């Protein structure tokens, strides 16, 4: 399983907010914002800050998705 924050980015668009606005409102660091952009896992503390800043629940900003198989770079093993 992997995590996806696509719901968060859609929510920001709906609210006409930029990523930097989220950073300032939620009081999160640049590195946390970078983790969001890479769909990396965040601490529950960071998730709570984001949810409180936007007035939403955790399911409104993230979801778990099936992870995609990694590409093998086009090599043929045989």
N, C-alpha and C positions, 0 to 999 in steps of 0.2 A: 504494500500500500504506500501511496505517496500523498503528500498534502498539496492542495491547490488553493490559491488565494484569488482566483478569477472572480469570485463573488465580491471580494473587497474592491477590486479595480472597477467593476461595474457599478458598485455602490458609490464609489468616489465620483465616477462620471455623472451618475444621477444627481448627486448632491453638488455637482460643479466644483469639486475640490481637486487639488493637485496633491501629489505625493508629499511635497514639502508641507502642505497644509496639514496633512495627517500627522506628519512628524511633529509639528509644533503643537497641534491640538492634543495629541495623545502623550506627548512628552517622551517619545521614543528616540533612540539614537539613530545615527546614519547607518550604522552596521545592522541594526534591526530592520531598517527600511530596505537595505540591500538583501537581507535574508528573505524578506517578503518577495522581492523581485525575482529571486532564484527558486522560489517555492521551497525554501528550507523550513525546517521545524523551528518554532519559536517557543519561548517559555510561556507558561500560562499567565504569568505576571504581565508580559507584553501583550498577550491576547486580551487580557482584561482591560488594559489601558486603551487599546484600540476600540474595543466594544463600548466602553464607557464614553469615549470621546465622540463616537458616532451615534450613540444611543440605540445600539442593536445587540442582538445575541450572537454568540460565537458561530452558530450555523449560518448566519447572514454574511459572514466574512471569509469562511474557509470551509473546505470539505475534503474528505479523503477520496482518492481516486485510485483505480488500478494503475500500477506503475507500468510504463511501457518498456518493452525489452530494449536493451542497449544495442546500438548499432555496432557492427563488427568492423566498420571501416571499409567495407566492400571486399574484404579478403574472402577467398574460397578455401575452406578447410576440408580436405577430403582425402 
